[in-house]
Amino acid sequence: MDNSPFNKLSAEIRNQIWELALASDQPILRIGHPFPMQPLQLPPLTRTSKQIRAETRLLYYTANAVSGTILTNDPANTNPDQAFRQSVDMIISWARTTTPPWYHKAIGTLELYIPLYYMTWDHESWDARTGYLCKLRDELLAHGYEKGRVLINVKIRLYPDTGLPTGLPRLYRKPLKENRKPLEKEIKKFFAGVGFECVVTD
């Protein structure tokens, strides 16, 4: 690549080109339940030559996101708290076993999704999970994930009028729209209290 016209471009322009080639609109790795533990594979471009690998390896991580899922309910598990703890434990295990250390510091964003049904949000249940969330926060901080690089995305699931699980109370068929903003405010306040940046989406 020494004699390539591409190599005559400035490092800044080359990085912009590499970023366009490597950036993905999807997470490059999904962790937590129900995804099995797996190593992150670098794309073929990073294995083209030693120089290209040196220029693109870190950039691939910084230009993309890793996502995880924290369950509060699971069709195969009727215990919401157990599903929650298992999901958090899987993410902690991933953080502890993934090497080398610079891998974590290079990742652009770690986005953790929490699917949430209206019926599953209550102060008592989530206050009881505070300790486990603090454990997750501290573990991620220890691996270089500052607050601004970890995003909790609480995805509120609205039950439709049809296709509901058998026996679901009619109360939950149409959550009132006016409850959306107060619920969002409450969720953000809770996660801010345990040190996480949070967004609420549908």
ZADO-1210 file (C-alpha; in nm, 4 decimals, padded with zeros to 6 digits):
<atoms>
<atom x="00.0000" y="00.0000" z="00.0000" code="MET" pos="1"/>
<atom x="00.3069" y="00.2251" z="00.0244" code="ASP" pos="2"/>
<atom x="00.2839" y="00.3311" z="-00.3397" code="ASN" pos="3"/>
<atom x="-00.0946" y="00.3601" z="-00.3476" code="SER" pos="4"/>
<atom x="-00.2480" y="00.7022" z="-00.4238" code="PRO" pos="5"/>
<atom x="-00.4762" y="00.6375" z="-00.1264" code="PHE" pos="6"/>
<atom x="-00.1736" y="00.6381" z="00.1024" code="ASN" pos="7"/>
<atom x="-00.0889" y="00.9896" z="-00.0134" code="LYS" pos="8"/>
<atom x="-00.4091" y="01.1232" z="00.1414" code="LEU" pos="9"/>
<atom x="-00.3844" y="01.2774" z="00.4852" code="SER" pos="10"/>
<atom x="-00.4540" y="01.0539" z="00.7856" code="ALA" pos="11"/>
<atom x="-00.7654" y="01.2600" z="00.8629" code="GLU" pos="12"/>
<atom x="-00.9169" y="01.1997" z="00.5189" code="ILE" pos="13"/>
<atom x="-00.8256" y="00.8301" z="00.5287" code="ARG" pos="14"/>
<atom x="-00.9984" y="00.7964" z="00.8658" code="ASN" pos="15"/>
<atom x="-01.3119" y="00.9604" z="00.7272" code="GLN" pos="16"/>
<atom x="-01.3134" y="00.7089" z="00.4413" code="ILE" pos="17"/>
<atom x="-01.2520" y="00.4154" z="00.6753" code="TRP" pos="18"/>
<atom x="-01.5343" y="00.5311" z="00.9012" code="GLU" pos="19"/>
<atom x="-01.7775" y="00.5454" z="00.6087" code="LEU" pos="20"/>
<atom x="-01.6723" y="00.1944" z="00.5112" code="ALA" pos="21"/>
<atom x="-01.6920" y="00.0486" z="00.8619" code="LEU" pos="22"/>
<atom x="-01.9857" y="00.2256" z="01.0297" code="ALA" pos="23"/>
<atom x="-02.3051" y="00.0244" z="01.0639" code="SER" pos="24"/>
<atom x="-02.6575" y="00.1327" z="01.1500" code="ASP" pos="25"/>
<atom x="-02.6935" y="-00.1911" z="01.3479" code="GLN" pos="26"/>
<atom x="-02.5031" y="-00.2950" z="01.6626" code="PRO" pos="27"/>
<atom x="-02.1886" y="-00.4881" z="01.5784" code="ILE" pos="28"/>
<atom x="-02.2523" y="-00.7196" z="01.8744" code="LEU" pos="29"/>
<atom x="-02.5562" y="-00.8089" z="02.0857" code="ARG" pos="30"/>
<atom x="-02.5065" y="-00.9250" z="02.4409" code="ILE" pos="31"/>
<atom x="-02.7282" y="-01.0412" z="02.7256" code="GLY" pos="32"/>
<atom x="-03.0302" y="-01.2680" z="02.7136" code="HIS" pos="33"/>
<atom x="-03.1218" y="-01.4291" z="02.4748" code="PRO" pos="34"/>
<atom x="-02.7953" y="-01.3838" z="02.2841" code="PHE" pos="35"/>
<atom x="-02.5174" y="-01.6371" z="02.3546" code="PRO" pos="36"/>
<atom x="-02.1707" y="-01.5242" z="02.4571" code="MET" pos="37"/>
<atom x="-01.9622" y="-01.4679" z="02.1468" code="GLN" pos="38"/>
<atom x="-01.6448" y="-01.2839" z="02.0480" code="PRO" pos="39"/>
<atom x="-01.6631" y="-00.9787" z="01.8276" code="LEU" pos="40"/>
<atom x="-01.5337" y="-01.0509" z="01.4782" code="GLN" pos="41"/>
<atom x="-01.3481" y="-00.7813" z="01.2901" code="LEU" pos="42"/>
<atom x="-01.4692" y="-00.7250" z="00.9308" code="PRO" pos="43"/>
<atom x="-01.2628" y="-00.8509" z="00.6341" code="PRO" pos="44"/>
<atom x="-01.1430" y="-00.4977" z="00.5517" code="LEU" pos="45"/>
<atom x="-00.9351" y="-00.4912" z="00.8697" code="THR" pos="46"/>
<atom x="-00.7457" y="-00.8000" z="00.7549" code="ARG" pos="47"/>
<atom x="-00.6449" y="-00.6670" z="00.4144" code="THR" pos="48"/>
<atom x="-00.2950" y="-00.5586" z="00.5179" code="SER" pos="49"/>
<atom x="-00.0973" y="-00.4710" z="00.8289" code="LYS" pos="50"/>
<atom x="-00.1256" y="-00.0989" z="00.7607" code="GLN" pos="51"/>
<atom x="-00.4993" y="-00.1103" z="00.6990" code="ILE" pos="52"/>
<atom x="-00.5461" y="-00.3210" z="01.0119" code="ARG" pos="53"/>
<atom x="-00.3505" y="-00.0688" z="01.2158" code="ALA" pos="54"/>
<atom x="-00.5629" y="00.2169" z="01.0823" code="GLU" pos="55"/>
<atom x="-00.9049" y="00.0513" z="01.1052" code="THR" pos="56"/>
<atom x="-00.9087" y="-00.1856" z="01.4030" code="ARG" pos="57"/>
<atom x="-00.9845" y="00.0747" z="01.6706" code="LEU" pos="58"/>
<atom x="-01.1938" y="00.2820" z="01.4337" code="LEU" pos="59"/>
<atom x="-01.4286" y="-00.0109" z="01.3777" code="TYR" pos="60"/>
<atom x="-01.5133" y="-00.0117" z="01.7486" code="TYR" pos="61"/>
<atom x="-01.5382" y="00.3640" z="01.7962" code="THR" pos="62"/>
<atom x="-01.7624" y="00.4068" z="01.4902" code="ALA" pos="63"/>
<atom x="-02.0157" y="00.1493" z="01.6062" code="ASN" pos="64"/>
<atom x="-02.2261" y="00.0409" z="01.9011" code="ALA" pos="65"/>
<atom x="-02.2698" y="-00.2736" z="02.1056" code="VAL" pos="66"/>
<atom x="-02.6177" y="-00.3450" z="02.2385" code="SER" pos="67"/>
<atom x="-02.7488" y="-00.5579" z="02.5201" code="GLY" pos="68"/>
<atom x="-03.0902" y="-00.6646" z="02.6447" code="THR" pos="69"/>
<atom x="-03.2041" y="-00.6654" z="03.0059" code="ILE" pos="70"/>
<atom x="-03.5255" y="-00.8604" z="03.0460" code="LEU" pos="71"/>
<atom x="-03.7892" y="-00.7869" z="03.3053" code="THR" pos="72"/>
<atom x="-04.0077" y="-01.0688" z="03.1812" code="ASN" pos="73"/>
<atom x="-03.9424" y="-01.3783" z="02.9743" code="ASP" pos="74"/>
<atom x="-04.1962" y="-01.6133" z="02.8088" code="PRO" pos="75"/>
<atom x="-03.9855" y="-01.9071" z="02.9278" code="ALA" pos="76"/>
<atom x="-03.9466" y="-01.7685" z="03.2787" code="ASN" pos="77"/>
<atom x="-04.2395" y="-01.6571" z="03.4898" code="THR" pos="78"/>
<atom x="-04.0114" y="-01.4914" z="03.7459" code="ASN" pos="79"/>
<atom x="-03.9394" y="-01.1332" z="03.6270" code="PRO" pos="80"/>
<atom x="-03.6705" y="-01.0713" z="03.8890" code="ASP" pos="81"/>
<atom x="-03.4855" y="-01.3893" z="03.7925" code="GLN" pos="82"/>
<atom x="-03.4959" y="-01.2907" z="03.4240" code="ALA" pos="83"/>
<atom x="-03.3647" y="-00.9466" z="03.5189" code="PHE" pos="84"/>
<atom x="-03.0758" y="-01.0816" z="03.7264" code="ARG" pos="85"/>
<atom x="-02.9784" y="-01.3380" z="03.4632" code="GLN" pos="86"/>
<atom x="-02.9672" y="-01.0692" z="03.1945" code="SER" pos="87"/>
<atom x="-02.7512" y="-00.8381" z="03.4068" code="VAL" pos="88"/>
<atom x="-02.5192" y="-01.1269" z="03.5003" code="ASP" pos="89"/>
<atom x="-02.4671" y="-01.2084" z="03.1307" code="MET" pos="90"/>
<atom x="-02.3645" y="-00.8497" z="03.0558" code="ILE" pos="91"/>
<atom x="-02.1289" y="-00.8411" z="03.3549" code="ILE" pos="92"/>
<atom x="-01.9766" y="-01.1728" z="03.2451" code="SER" pos="93"/>
<atom x="-01.9229" y="-01.0327" z="02.8959" code="TRP" pos="94"/>
<atom x="-01.7478" y="-00.7265" z="03.0392" code="ALA" pos="95"/>
<atom x="-01.5197" y="-00.9372" z="03.2577" code="ARG" pos="96"/>
<atom x="-01.4219" y="-01.1960" z="02.9988" code="THR" pos="97"/>
<atom x="-01.3742" y="-00.9727" z="02.6943" code="THR" pos="98"/>
<atom x="-01.0112" y="-00.8864" z="02.6247" code="THR" pos="99"/>
<atom x="-00.7952" y="-00.6926" z="02.5564" code="PRO" pos="100"/>
<atom x="-00.8830" y="-00.3978" z="02.7861" code="PRO" pos="101"/>
<atom x="-00.8659" y="-00.1398" z="02.5066" code="TRP" pos="102"/>
<atom x="-01.1609" y="-00.3129" z="02.3407" code="TYR" pos="103"/>
<atom x="-01.4023" y="-00.1701" z="02.5981" code="HIS" pos="104"/>
<atom x="-01.2474" y="00.1762" z="02.5900" code="LYS" pos="105"/>
<atom x="-01.2732" y="00.1863" z="02.2114" code="ALA" pos="106"/>
<atom x="-01.6433" y="00.0984" z="02.1784" code="ILE" pos="107"/>
<atom x="-01.8420" y="00.4068" z="02.0834" code="GLY" pos="108"/>
<atom x="-02.1669" y="00.3310" z="02.2670" code="THR" pos="109"/>
<atom x="-02.3003" y="00.0504" z="02.4824" code="LEU" pos="110"/>
<atom x="-02.6802" y="00.0640" z="02.4539" code="GLU" pos="111"/>
<atom x="-02.8799" y="-00.1532" z="02.6925" code="LEU" pos="112"/>
<atom x="-03.2417" y="-00.2195" z="02.5986" code="TYR" pos="113"/>
<atom x="-03.5071" y="-00.2904" z="02.8591" code="ILE" pos="114"/>
<atom x="-03.8406" y="-00.4032" z="02.7098" code="PRO" pos="115"/>
<atom x="-04.1035" y="-00.2769" z="02.9495" code="LEU" pos="116"/>
<atom x="-04.4749" y="-00.3373" z="02.9694" code="TYR" pos="117"/>
<atom x="-04.6877" y="-00.0933" z="03.1629" code="TYR" pos="118"/>
<atom x="-04.7891" y="-00.3627" z="03.4058" code="MET" pos="119"/>
<atom x="-04.4284" y="-00.4393" z="03.5021" code="THR" pos="120"/>
<atom x="-04.3317" y="-00.0911" z="03.6246" code="TRP" pos="121"/>
<atom x="-04.3856" y="-00.0370" z="03.9911" code="ASP" pos="122"/>
<atom x="-04.1755" y="00.1324" z="04.2563" code="HIS" pos="123"/>
<atom x="-04.1374" y="-00.1708" z="04.4789" code="GLU" pos="124"/>
<atom x="-04.0022" y="-00.4035" z="04.2086" code="SER" pos="125"/>
<atom x="-03.7595" y="-00.1517" z="04.0629" code="TRP" pos="126"/>
<atom x="-03.6400" y="-00.0223" z="04.3988" code="ASP" pos="127"/>
<atom x="-03.5520" y="-00.3836" z="04.4795" code="ALA" pos="128"/>
<atom x="-03.3406" y="-00.3990" z="04.1618" code="ARG" pos="129"/>
<atom x="-03.1384" y="-00.0876" z="04.2477" code="THR" pos="130"/>
<atom x="-02.8544" y="-00.2863" z="04.4024" code="GLY" pos="131"/>
<atom x="-02.8150" y="-00.5025" z="04.0940" code="TYR" pos="132"/>
<atom x="-02.8193" y="-00.1997" z="03.8638" code="LEU" pos="133"/>
<atom x="-02.5522" y="-00.0327" z="04.0770" code="CYS" pos="134"/>
<atom x="-02.3464" y="-00.3510" z="04.0493" code="LYS" pos="135"/>
<atom x="-02.3791" y="-00.3338" z="03.6700" code="LEU" pos="136"/>
<atom x="-02.2907" y="00.0375" z="03.6674" code="ARG" pos="137"/>
<atom x="-01.9779" y="-00.0160" z="03.8794" code="ASP" pos="138"/>
<atom x="-01.8663" y="-00.3125" z="03.6684" code="GLU" pos="139"/>
<atom x="-01.9009" y="-00.1130" z="03.3463" code="LEU" pos="140"/>
<atom x="-01.7183" y="00.1842" z="03.4987" code="LEU" pos="141"/>
<atom x="-01.4331" y="-00.0466" z="03.5969" code="ALA" pos="142"/>
<atom x="-01.3978" y="-00.1428" z="03.2311" code="HIS" pos="143"/>
<atom x="-01.3901" y="00.2134" z="03.1046" code="GLY" pos="144"/>
<atom x="-01.7572" y="00.2809" z="03.0310" code="TYR" pos="145"/>
<atom x="-01.8115" y="00.6337" z="03.1562" code="GLU" pos="146"/>
<atom x="-02.1691" y="00.7517" z="03.2067" code="LYS" pos="147"/>
<atom x="-02.1908" y="00.9191" z="02.8650" code="GLY" pos="148"/>
<atom x="-02.0972" y="00.5967" z="02.6838" code="ARG" pos="149"/>
<atom x="-02.3695" y="00.3783" z="02.8349" code="VAL" pos="150"/>
<atom x="-02.7300" y="00.4401" z="02.7387" code="LEU" pos="151"/>
<atom x="-03.0325" y="00.2695" z="02.8906" code="ILE" pos="152"/>
<atom x="-03.3092" y="00.2505" z="02.6313" code="ASN" pos="153"/>
<atom x="-03.6402" y="00.1597" z="02.7948" code="VAL" pos="154"/>
<atom x="-03.8743" y="00.0430" z="02.5216" code="LYS" pos="155"/>
<atom x="-04.2361" y="00.0682" z="02.6320" code="ILE" pos="156"/>
<atom x="-04.4553" y="-00.1944" z="02.4729" code="ARG" pos="157"/>
<atom x="-04.8164" y="-00.0897" z="02.4243" code="LEU" pos="158"/>
<atom x="-05.0567" y="-00.3800" z="02.4079" code="TYR" pos="159"/>
<atom x="-05.2691" y="-00.3765" z="02.0907" code="PRO" pos="160"/>
<atom x="-05.6430" y="-00.4363" z="02.0906" code="ASP" pos="161"/>
<atom x="-05.6012" y="-00.7813" z="01.9386" code="THR" pos="162"/>
<atom x="-05.3555" y="-01.0648" z="01.9654" code="GLY" pos="163"/>
<atom x="-05.3288" y="-01.0373" z="02.3424" code="LEU" pos="164"/>
<atom x="-05.2024" y="-01.3192" z="02.5610" code="PRO" pos="165"/>
<atom x="-05.4801" y="-01.5439" z="02.6886" code="THR" pos="166"/>
<atom x="-05.6274" y="-01.4163" z="03.0125" code="GLY" pos="167"/>
<atom x="-05.4705" y="-01.0697" z="02.9933" code="LEU" pos="168"/>
<atom x="-05.6921" y="-00.8319" z="03.1916" code="PRO" pos="169"/>
<atom x="-05.8905" y="-00.5855" z="02.9834" code="ARG" pos="170"/>
<atom x="-05.7342" y="-00.3100" z="03.1928" code="LEU" pos="171"/>
<atom x="-05.4134" y="-00.3427" z="02.9905" code="TYR" pos="172"/>
<atom x="-05.5689" y="-00.3510" z="02.6460" code="ARG" pos="173"/>
<atom x="-05.5483" y="00.0248" z="02.5960" code="LYS" pos="174"/>
<atom x="-05.3023" y="00.2034" z="02.8237" code="PRO" pos="175"/>
<atom x="-05.4138" y="00.5645" z="02.8435" code="LEU" pos="176"/>
<atom x="-05.2067" y="00.7986" z="02.6304" code="LYS" pos="177"/>
<atom x="-05.2056" y="01.0638" z="02.9021" code="GLU" pos="178"/>
<atom x="-05.0089" y="00.8250" z="03.1244" code="ASN" pos="179"/>
<atom x="-04.7167" y="00.8181" z="02.8799" code="ARG" pos="180"/>
<atom x="-04.5381" y="01.1397" z="02.9851" code="LYS" pos="181"/>
<atom x="-04.5630" y="01.0878" z="03.3616" code="PRO" pos="182"/>
<atom x="-04.4381" y="00.7315" z="03.3175" code="LEU" pos="183"/>
<atom x="-04.1450" y="00.8456" z="03.1025" code="GLU" pos="184"/>
<atom x="-04.0500" y="01.1093" z="03.3614" code="LYS" pos="185"/>
<atom x="-04.0641" y="00.8518" z="03.6396" code="GLU" pos="186"/>
<atom x="-03.8472" y="00.6031" z="03.4477" code="ILE" pos="187"/>
<atom x="-03.5799" y="00.8620" z="03.3636" code="LYS" pos="188"/>
<atom x="-03.5694" y="00.9817" z="03.7231" code="LYS" pos="189"/>
<atom x="-03.5217" y="00.6268" z="03.8496" code="PHE" pos="190"/>
<atom x="-03.2303" y="00.5431" z="03.6178" code="PHE" pos="191"/>
<atom x="-03.0650" y="00.8810" z="03.6779" code="ALA" pos="192"/>
<atom x="-03.0742" y="00.7938" z="04.0472" code="GLY" pos="193"/>
<atom x="-02.8617" y="00.4840" z="03.9849" code="VAL" pos="194"/>
<atom x="-02.6211" y="00.6655" z="03.7537" code="GLY" pos="195"/>
<atom x="-02.7456" y="00.5777" z="03.4041" code="PHE" pos="196"/>
<atom x="-02.8374" y="00.8001" z="03.1148" code="GLU" pos="197"/>
<atom x="-03.1810" y="00.6912" z="02.9934" code="CYS" pos="198"/>
<atom x="-03.4148" y="00.7411" z="02.7011" code="VAL" pos="199"/>
<atom x="-03.7688" y="00.6073" z="02.6703" code="VAL" pos="200"/>
<atom x="-03.8923" y="00.4901" z="02.3325" code="THR" pos="201"/>
<atom x="-04.1911" y="00.3024" z="02.1932" code="ASP" pos="202"/>
</atoms>
